[in-house]
Amino acid sequence: MTVHRSPFTDRWAWRLTALAALLLAALLLAGLAYGFLRSAARVTVTVDGMAATVYTHLDSVADLLADMQLELRVEDRLLIAPETPLRSGLVVEIQRARPVLLDVDGRVSLIHTQATSLQEALSQRNLAAGSQDLVSIDDQPAALDAALPPVAIGRGRNLPGLPGVYPWRGTQIQPVAIAVRHAAPLTVQVGNLEWSTWSTASTVGEALATLGMVFYEGDRVQPGLGAPLGAGHSRVVIERSKPVGIATAEHSLRTRSRGATVADLLAENSLLLTGFDRVEPGLDTPLSSDMAVRITRVQHLFEIEEQVTPYESVWEADPELEIDSQRLEQEGVNGITRQRYRVILEDSQPITRTLDDTWLAQAPVTRVNMYGAKIVPRELDTPSGPLTYWRKIRMFATSYTAADAGTPVDSPWYGITRTGMRAGYGVVAVDPGVVRLYTQLYVPGYGQAVAGDTGGGVDGRWIDLGYEVGQAARWGRCVDVYLLGSPPPSYQITYRLPNAPAVACLGR
């Protein structure tokens, strides 16, 4: 008969078999552990008062410490010999050394010690401290016989591989800071005053600050404030500066100086005196506190002035140049006289101005103009035939009659000209300085005439043409006037004619 088993039944059978095997293994391990514990030595290990019980088959304390990965420093204390055989009930006590950050005059080192007092910790490093020295524990002043603070255990970093049953695992002793500043003898001299003291400062500046001394920028300290205090005797010399004031026209300065004189003060501040500069009080004056020094900038300048003397113009006759022509013989040059003045300025303001020298820098040169003195007779064609003339003058022409002269008709002088001629056609009025009276002349558009009158307002190149009453023609234009006949003697000729009033006619 065939029996069929279900899959569900097979799975339960497999599970029961596995469970039985596990129980058997557990009983086996428990038996082995019981046997191990029965045969092992039971040892108590204490580290800084933290105890743990250890079962071991090792031979000695040294083997046990190595197995527990306990590495001891030279300064750590093991209260049992390392070679002691292990046995049940044995107590292995360890006291780890305390870490100390030791700062001696600024040099910091890490040490480990079993010392319980400050004096003991310093003695282990062959260090001594005197009554003048400054000693502190954790930044607090302490006496030489002071006890170190109780050991404090703190948590440190986890150390891999150590069993979690050890209570000291990951702990460390908190370090304590010990600082020693050895005092050095110090002598301070300020002027004539001197005293001695002791200082634990590391630099001159720190030592003087501890003494409550205040310094100004101008003070001098030797050696400098940053200089270290020597191990032996140190001497500090202080030269105090004096408050002084310096003023110029541009600015004023309040400063301090160690100089002995005003000259030293100016040199310290790079203030130079040049030329005629003046300083009050004088350069050799000893400096005193709150002295006021005034600098006056003095300049001596020279100014040059020029005085121009206009040149003169002269006219000279040129017998080879035709009359009423002119040329320049020599250009004129103005004369220049120069004067040099000495000007004194104080702070850019003029104080005095004195004539220093005068000299002729350039002599004037006379302008020489040449006028024509040569007479060249020429002929003029006219409606009445050719006429010979010796001079042609451009003039401004007007007309007049006896009735225009302003003389009453019943006056015996009515119609009588300057020369005694009767006014009328053919008698013209001229300026005798231009055309000599009685000169025969010809005026185009008028005809021949004689200079017989001067007229009331006739001046310069002006000719007033005479007419009979009621027959005057209108004039008021420029015209060429020809002087006829032979020329008069040269002393009667006006070679240089005035331009007025016929200036507008000269170019026509």
C-alpha positions as CSV (number, residue, x, y, z in Angstrom):
1,M,0.0,0.0,0.0
2,T,1.5,3.4,-1.0
3,V,1.4,6.3,1.5
4,H,1.3,9.8,0.0
5,R,2.9,12.7,2.1
6,S,1.8,16.3,1.6
7,P,4.3,19.1,1.1
8,F,3.1,20.8,4.2
9,T,4.1,17.7,6.3
10,D,7.6,17.7,4.8
11,R,8.2,21.3,5.6
12,W,7.4,20.8,9.3
13,A,9.6,17.8,9.6
14,W,12.6,19.8,8.2
15,R,12.1,22.6,10.6
16,L,11.9,20.3,13.6
17,T,15.2,18.7,12.6
18,A,16.9,22.0,12.3
19,L,15.7,23.2,15.7
20,A,17.0,20.0,17.4
21,A,20.4,20.6,15.8
22,L,20.5,24.2,17.2
23,L,19.6,23.2,20.7
24,L,22.3,20.5,20.6
25,A,24.9,23.2,19.5
26,A,23.8,25.6,22.2
27,L,24.1,23.0,24.9
28,L,27.6,22.2,23.6
29,L,28.7,25.8,23.7
30,A,27.2,26.3,27.2
31,G,29.2,23.4,28.4
32,L,32.4,24.7,26.9
33,A,31.8,28.1,28.4
34,Y,31.1,26.6,31.8
35,G,34.3,24.6,31.5
36,F,36.3,27.7,30.4
37,L,35.0,29.8,33.3
38,R,35.7,27.0,35.8
39,S,39.3,26.7,34.7
40,A,40.0,30.5,34.1
41,A,41.5,33.0,36.6
42,R,39.1,35.8,37.7
43,V,41.1,39.1,37.7
44,T,39.8,42.6,38.5
45,V,41.4,45.4,36.4
46,T,41.0,49.0,37.6
47,V,41.9,52.1,35.5
48,D,41.6,55.4,37.3
49,G,39.0,53.9,39.6
50,M,37.0,52.3,36.8
51,A,36.9,48.5,37.4
52,A,36.2,45.5,35.1
53,T,36.3,41.8,35.9
54,V,38.2,39.6,33.4
55,Y,38.4,35.8,33.1
56,T,41.6,34.7,31.5
57,H,44.0,31.8,31.0
58,L,47.0,34.1,30.4
59,D,50.1,33.8,32.5
60,S,51.1,37.3,33.7
61,V,49.8,40.8,34.2
62,A,51.8,42.0,31.2
63,D,50.2,39.4,29.0
64,L,46.7,40.5,30.2
65,L,47.4,44.2,29.6
66,A,48.6,43.5,26.1
67,D,45.5,41.3,25.5
68,M,43.3,44.2,26.7
69,Q,45.2,46.7,24.5
70,L,46.2,48.8,27.5
71,E,49.3,50.7,26.4
72,L,50.9,52.6,29.3
73,R,53.0,55.7,29.2
74,V,56.2,56.0,31.1
75,E,54.5,58.4,33.5
76,D,51.5,56.0,34.0
77,R,51.5,54.1,37.3
78,L,50.9,50.3,37.5
79,L,50.5,49.3,41.1
80,I,51.6,45.6,40.6
81,A,54.6,44.2,38.9
82,P,54.0,43.3,35.2
83,E,55.5,39.8,35.7
84,T,53.1,38.9,38.5
85,P,51.3,35.6,37.6
86,L,47.6,35.8,37.2
87,R,45.3,34.2,39.7
88,S,41.7,34.4,40.7
89,G,41.1,37.4,43.0
90,L,44.1,39.4,41.7
91,V,43.5,43.1,41.4
92,V,45.5,45.0,38.7
93,E,45.3,48.8,39.4
94,I,46.4,51.4,36.9
95,Q,46.7,55.2,37.5
96,R,47.1,57.1,34.2
97,A,49.3,60.2,34.3
98,R,47.6,63.6,34.1
99,P,48.3,65.6,30.8
100,V,49.6,69.1,31.6
101,L,49.9,72.0,29.1
102,L,53.0,73.7,30.5
103,D,53.7,77.3,29.3
104,V,57.0,78.5,30.5
105,D,57.8,82.1,29.3
106,G,55.7,81.6,26.2
107,R,57.2,78.2,25.3
108,V,54.3,75.6,25.5
109,S,54.8,71.8,25.8
110,L,52.6,68.9,26.7
111,I,53.7,66.7,29.6
112,H,52.2,63.9,31.7
113,T,52.7,63.7,35.4
114,Q,51.4,62.0,38.5
115,A,52.1,65.2,40.5
116,T,49.3,66.4,42.7
117,S,50.8,69.9,43.4
118,L,52.1,72.7,41.4
119,Q,55.5,72.6,43.0
120,E,55.8,68.9,42.4
121,A,54.9,69.2,38.7
122,L,57.5,72.0,38.2
123,S,60.2,70.0,40.1
124,Q,59.7,67.0,37.8
125,R,60.7,69.3,34.9
126,N,63.6,70.8,36.8
127,L,61.8,74.2,36.9
128,A,61.9,76.7,39.7
129,A,59.8,79.8,40.4
130,G,60.5,82.7,42.7
131,S,58.3,85.1,44.6
132,Q,58.5,87.6,41.8
133,D,57.5,85.1,39.2
134,L,53.9,84.8,37.9
135,V,52.4,81.3,38.2
136,S,48.9,80.3,37.2
137,I,46.7,77.1,37.0
138,D,44.1,77.2,34.3
139,D,44.6,80.9,33.9
140,Q,44.1,81.6,37.6
141,P,47.0,82.9,39.7
142,A,48.3,80.3,42.1
143,A,50.8,79.9,44.9
144,L,53.8,77.6,44.4
145,D,52.4,75.2,47.0
146,A,49.0,75.1,45.5
147,A,47.4,71.6,44.8
148,L,46.5,70.7,41.3
149,P,42.7,70.5,40.7
150,P,41.1,67.0,41.1
151,V,41.5,64.7,38.1
152,A,38.6,65.0,35.7
153,I,37.7,62.1,33.4
154,G,36.1,63.0,30.1
155,R,34.9,61.1,27.1
156,G,37.3,60.9,24.3
157,R,37.3,59.4,20.9
158,N,36.1,55.7,20.6
159,L,38.9,53.2,20.1
160,P,38.0,50.4,17.7
161,G,38.6,46.8,18.8
162,L,38.1,47.3,22.5
163,P,35.4,45.3,24.3
164,G,32.4,47.4,25.3
165,V,32.5,46.0,28.8
166,Y,35.6,48.1,29.8
167,P,34.3,51.3,31.5
168,W,37.4,53.3,30.7
169,R,36.9,52.7,27.0
170,G,36.9,56.1,25.2
171,T,37.7,58.1,28.3
172,Q,40.6,60.5,28.9
173,I,41.9,62.7,31.7
174,Q,41.2,66.3,31.1
175,P,44.5,68.3,30.8
176,V,45.3,71.1,33.2
177,A,47.1,74.3,32.1
178,I,50.1,75.5,34.1
179,A,51.8,78.8,33.1
180,V,55.0,80.2,34.5
181,R,56.2,83.7,33.8
182,H,59.7,84.3,35.2
183,A,60.2,87.9,36.4
184,A,63.1,89.8,35.1
185,P,64.7,92.8,36.8
186,L,63.8,96.0,35.0
187,T,65.2,99.5,35.3
188,V,63.2,102.4,33.8
189,Q,64.7,105.8,33.2
190,V,62.6,108.8,32.2
191,G,64.7,112.0,31.9
192,N,66.5,112.4,35.2
193,L,64.1,110.0,37.0
194,E,65.1,106.3,37.4
195,W,63.6,103.4,39.3
196,S,64.0,99.6,39.3
197,T,61.3,96.9,39.5
198,W,60.5,93.3,38.4
199,S,58.4,92.3,35.4
200,T,56.9,89.1,34.1
201,A,56.0,90.7,30.7
202,S,57.5,89.2,27.5
203,T,58.1,92.6,25.8
204,V,59.2,96.1,26.8
205,G,55.8,97.5,25.7
206,E,53.9,95.0,27.8
207,A,56.1,95.7,30.9
208,L,55.6,99.4,30.6
209,A,51.8,99.0,30.1
210,T,51.7,96.9,33.3
211,L,53.3,99.9,35.0
212,G,50.5,102.1,33.7
213,M,52.8,104.2,31.5
214,V,51.2,106.1,28.5
215,F,53.2,107.0,25.4
216,Y,52.8,109.5,22.6
217,E,53.8,109.0,19.0
218,G,56.7,111.3,19.4
219,D,58.2,109.5,22.5
220,R,61.2,107.3,22.1
221,V,61.7,104.0,24.0
222,Q,65.0,102.2,23.8
223,P,64.9,99.3,23.3
224,G,61.7,99.4,21.3
225,L,58.3,98.5,22.7
226,G,58.3,95.2,20.8
227,A,61.7,94.2,22.0
228,P,61.8,91.1,24.3
229,L,62.8,91.5,27.9
230,G,66.1,89.8,28.5
231,A,66.7,86.9,30.8
232,G,69.2,89.2,32.7
233,H,68.8,92.8,33.7
234,S,66.9,95.0,31.3
235,R,67.3,98.8,31.1
236,V,64.6,100.9,29.3
237,V,65.3,104.5,28.6
238,I,62.4,106.7,27.7
239,E,62.7,110.1,26.0
240,R,59.5,112.1,26.4
241,S,58.4,114.4,23.6
242,K,57.1,117.9,24.0
243,P,53.7,119.1,22.6
244,V,54.4,121.9,20.1
245,G,52.5,123.7,17.3
246,I,53.8,124.5,13.8
247,A,52.0,127.0,11.7
248,T,52.4,128.1,8.1
249,A,50.2,130.2,5.8
250,E,48.6,127.0,4.4
251,H,48.1,124.9,7.5
252,S,48.8,124.3,11.2
253,L,50.0,121.2,12.9
254,R,49.9,120.0,16.5
255,T,52.6,117.4,17.1
256,R,55.2,116.3,19.6
257,S,58.9,116.4,19.4
258,R,62.0,115.0,21.2
259,G,64.2,117.6,19.5
260,A,66.3,120.0,21.5
261,T,65.8,123.1,19.3
262,V,63.4,124.5,16.8
263,A,65.7,123.3,14.0
264,D,65.4,119.7,15.3
265,L,61.6,120.1,15.3
266,L,61.5,121.2,11.7
267,A,63.9,118.4,10.6
268,E,61.7,115.8,12.3
269,N,58.6,117.0,10.3
270,S,60.5,117.3,7.0
271,L,59.9,121.1,6.9
272,L,62.7,122.7,4.9
273,L,63.5,126.4,5.0
274,T,64.7,127.7,1.6
275,G,66.0,131.1,0.4
276,F,64.8,133.9,2.6
277,D,62.2,131.9,4.6
278,R,61.8,133.1,8.2
279,V,61.0,131.1,11.3
280,E,59.9,132.4,14.7
281,P,61.3,131.8,17.2
282,G,64.8,131.2,15.7
283,L,66.3,127.8,14.8
284,D,68.6,127.7,17.8
285,T,65.8,128.4,20.3
286,P,65.4,125.4,22.8
287,L,62.1,123.6,22.5
288,S,59.6,124.0,25.4
289,S,56.2,122.4,25.9
290,D,53.3,124.1,24.0
291,M,55.7,126.2,22.0
292,A,54.2,127.8,18.9
293,V,56.5,127.9,15.9
294,R,55.6,130.1,12.9
295,I,57.1,129.7,9.4
296,T,56.9,132.6,7.0
297,R,57.7,131.7,3.4
298,V,59.7,134.6,1.9
299,Q,60.3,134.9,-1.9
300,H,62.4,137.4,-3.7
301,L,61.1,137.8,-7.3
302,F,62.0,140.1,-10.2
303,E,59.4,141.7,-12.3
304,I,60.3,143.3,-15.7
305,E,58.3,146.3,-17.0
306,E,58.6,147.8,-20.4
307,Q,58.0,151.4,-21.4
308,V,57.5,151.9,-25.1
309,T,58.7,155.1,-26.7
310,P,56.8,155.6,-30.0
311,Y,59.1,156.3,-33.0
312,E,59.0,159.6,-34.8
313,S,58.0,160.1,-38.4
314,V,59.7,162.6,-40.6
315,W,59.2,163.6,-44.2
316,E,62.0,164.3,-46.6
317,A,61.9,165.6,-50.2
318,D,63.0,163.2,-53.0
319,P,63.9,165.3,-56.0
320,E,63.7,162.2,-58.2
321,L,60.2,161.3,-57.1
322,E,57.3,163.0,-58.9
323,I,55.2,165.4,-56.9
324,D,52.2,164.0,-55.0
325,S,54.0,160.6,-54.8
326,Q,55.5,159.1,-51.7
327,R,57.6,156.2,-50.6
328,L,58.9,154.7,-47.4
329,E,62.6,155.2,-47.0
330,Q,63.0,153.6,-43.5
331,E,60.6,151.8,-41.3
332,G,60.1,153.2,-37.8
333,V,60.8,151.1,-34.7
334,N,59.5,151.9,-31.2
335,G,62.1,152.3,-28.5
336,I,61.9,150.0,-25.4
337,T,63.1,150.9,-21.9
338,R,63.0,148.1,-19.4
339,Q,62.9,148.4,-15.6
340,R,63.6,145.6,-13.2
341,Y,61.8,145.6,-9.9
342,R,62.6,143.4,-6.9
343,V,59.4,142.2,-5.2
344,I,59.4,140.6,-1.8
345,L,56.5,138.2,-1.0
346,E,55.7,136.9,2.4
347,D,53.3,133.9,2.3
348,S,52.6,134.8,-1.4
349,Q,51.5,138.3,-0.4
350,P,53.6,141.3,-1.8
351,I,55.3,143.3,0.9
352,T,57.7,145.6,-1.0
353,R,58.5,146.5,-4.6
354,T,61.7,148.3,-5.3
355,L,63.2,149.5,-8.5
356,D,66.4,147.5,-9.1
357,D,67.7,148.6,-12.5
358,T,66.7,150.5,-15.7
359,W,68.2,150.0,-19.1
360,L,67.5,150.8,-22.8
361,A,66.6,147.6,-24.4
362,Q,65.9,149.0,-27.9
363,A,66.6,152.5,-29.2
364,P,63.8,154.1,-31.3
365,V,64.3,154.3,-35.0
366,T,62.8,157.2,-36.9
367,R,60.4,156.5,-39.7
368,V,61.6,158.3,-42.8
369,N,59.0,159.0,-45.5
370,M,59.9,160.5,-48.8
371,Y,57.6,162.8,-50.8
372,G,58.0,163.7,-54.4
373,A,59.6,167.0,-55.2
374,K,60.0,166.6,-58.9
375,I,57.7,168.6,-61.1
376,V,56.8,167.2,-64.5
377,P,54.8,169.5,-66.8
378,R,52.1,167.8,-68.8
379,E,49.5,168.8,-71.3
380,L,45.7,168.5,-70.9
381,D,43.3,168.4,-73.8
382,T,40.3,170.7,-73.2
383,P,37.4,171.9,-75.3
384,S,39.2,175.2,-75.8
385,G,42.5,173.6,-76.7
386,P,45.5,172.0,-75.0
387,L,46.7,173.4,-71.6
388,T,50.0,172.9,-69.9
389,Y,49.7,172.0,-66.2
390,W,52.3,171.2,-63.6
391,R,50.2,169.6,-60.9
392,K,46.9,167.7,-60.7
393,I,45.0,167.7,-57.3
394,R,41.9,165.7,-56.5
395,M,39.5,168.0,-54.7
396,F,36.0,168.2,-53.4
397,A,34.0,170.8,-55.4
398,T,31.1,173.0,-54.3
399,S,29.7,176.3,-55.8
400,Y,28.8,179.7,-54.5
401,T,27.7,183.3,-55.6
402,A,28.2,186.7,-54.0
403,A,24.7,186.3,-52.5
404,D,25.9,183.2,-50.5
405,A,28.8,185.0,-48.8
406,G,26.6,186.5,-46.1
407,T,27.6,190.1,-46.8
408,P,24.6,192.5,-47.1
409,V,23.9,193.7,-50.6
410,D,24.2,197.4,-49.5
411,S,27.6,196.7,-48.0
412,P,30.6,198.2,-49.8
413,W,32.2,194.8,-49.5
414,Y,29.4,192.9,-51.1
415,G,30.8,190.6,-53.9
416,I,34.5,191.5,-53.1
417,T,36.8,188.4,-52.7
418,R,39.8,188.0,-50.5
419,T,42.1,189.2,-53.3
420,G,39.9,192.1,-54.1
421,M,38.4,190.5,-57.2
422,R,34.7,190.6,-57.7
423,A,33.0,187.3,-57.1
424,G,31.6,185.6,-60.1
425,Y,32.3,183.0,-62.7
426,G,36.0,182.2,-63.1
427,V,36.9,183.1,-59.5
428,V,37.2,180.2,-57.1
429,A,37.8,180.0,-53.4
430,V,40.6,177.7,-52.2
431,D,42.7,177.0,-49.1
432,P,45.9,179.0,-49.7
433,G,47.8,176.2,-48.0
434,V,46.9,173.9,-50.8
435,V,46.6,176.2,-53.8
436,R,48.4,179.6,-53.8
437,L,46.2,182.6,-54.4
438,Y,46.3,184.0,-58.0
439,T,47.1,180.5,-59.3
440,Q,45.6,179.8,-62.7
441,L,43.8,176.5,-62.8
442,Y,41.4,174.4,-64.8
443,V,38.4,172.5,-63.5
444,P,36.8,170.0,-65.9
445,G,33.1,170.8,-66.2
446,Y,33.7,174.3,-65.1
447,G,36.6,175.7,-67.1
448,Q,39.6,178.0,-66.5
449,A,39.6,180.0,-63.3
450,V,41.8,181.9,-60.9
451,A,42.3,181.2,-57.2
452,G,41.0,184.5,-55.9
453,D,39.1,183.8,-52.8
454,T,39.4,181.8,-49.6
455,G,35.9,181.4,-48.5
456,G,34.5,181.1,-45.0
457,G,34.7,177.3,-44.6
458,V,37.0,176.2,-47.4
459,D,39.8,174.1,-45.9
460,G,42.2,171.6,-47.3
461,R,41.3,169.9,-50.6
462,W,38.2,171.9,-51.0
463,I,37.4,174.2,-54.0
464,D,34.4,176.5,-54.1
465,L,33.5,177.4,-57.7
466,G,32.3,181.0,-58.2
467,Y,29.1,181.8,-60.2
468,E,27.1,184.8,-61.0
469,V,24.1,185.4,-58.8
470,G,21.2,183.2,-60.0
471,Q,23.4,181.1,-62.4
472,A,25.1,178.8,-60.0
473,A,25.3,175.1,-60.9
474,R,25.0,172.4,-58.3
475,W,28.3,170.8,-57.3
476,G,29.1,168.4,-54.5
477,R,31.5,165.9,-56.0
478,C,35.1,165.0,-56.4
479,V,37.0,166.6,-59.4
480,D,40.6,166.8,-60.7
481,V,41.9,170.4,-60.5
482,Y,44.8,171.2,-62.8
483,L,47.3,174.0,-61.8
484,L,48.3,175.8,-65.0
485,G,51.3,177.6,-66.1
486,S,54.8,177.5,-64.6
487,P,55.2,176.3,-61.1
488,P,56.1,178.8,-58.4
489,P,59.3,178.7,-56.4
490,S,59.7,175.6,-54.4
491,Y,59.3,177.4,-51.1
492,Q,55.8,178.4,-52.2
493,I,54.7,174.9,-53.0
494,T,53.0,172.7,-50.5
495,Y,54.4,169.4,-51.5
496,R,52.5,167.3,-48.9
497,L,48.8,168.1,-49.2
498,P,46.2,167.5,-46.5
499,N,43.7,164.7,-47.0
500,A,40.7,166.4,-45.7
501,P,38.0,167.0,-46.7
502,A,38.4,165.0,-49.9
503,V,39.6,161.7,-48.4
504,A,36.8,160.0,-50.2
505,C,38.1,161.5,-53.4
506,L,41.6,160.3,-53.2
507,G,41.0,156.9,-54.7
508,R,38.8,158.2,-57.5
